[in-house]
Amino acid sequence: MSLAHIHATRPTPFNRPDLTLAPPVAAPRIRAVPTGTEARGFVLYVGIDEAKAAAAGTSLNRIVEALKALAADLAPSAETYAAVALAPEGAGGRDVDVVRLALQDPAALAAHRTEPEEPDRARSGVVVDISRKRVILDNETAALTYKEFELLQYLVLREGRTIDRAEIIASLWNSADDEDTPNERTIDVHVRRLRSKLGRYEDIVRTVRGVGYRFDRHADVAIRQSTTPSPDLF
């Protein structure tokens, strides 16, 4: 090949290949995110109690701090929030499933010991029918007001958690125009009225002294949930 030929084929400003960088490829869309929404973060459930953490030579606090540090290292702009899952002592099941229930994971709630919809028939006990917004006591519909049912439903959907009075007020009386908004002293009156209508099953709403209230499921209590999550969870 002659020098003339080499010179003729040397790239010039007119025949030099286009070196413009291609636009970055968009990140693949997360399949679990419905159209019209965007992912703003994620939840990582970690199932481990303090005894197991100690046996591994660590603690829940150290695990939390390590995960937060990792997030900050990978994405310095990431914001983190950690919540400890509280469950009754001796709660059965896998640790991570107990955690998901305690932190109100909708999918875990939907799968947790719910009774499928079935025709009404004579039976003793309590049926909390979330799908139809009613409570049946020994095959008789209890005369609960809308707010009383909301209060019971709020506790039922958070089974295993003790709910303090402030949370109940903030969640069920959250309208600034609601003139009937109770304070932490009068919330006990609302609970007392609910219990009176539950009759001999009043102890399914348990008082945790100095803290608040908790739903206690008995063997004669059945929960019917709707096919969609309760709106008070979101």
Summary of the structure (lengths in Angstrom):
residues: 234
radius of gyration: 28.2
end to end distance: 74.8
largest distance: 106.1
contacts: 483
relative contact order: 0.11
helix: 35%
strand: 10%
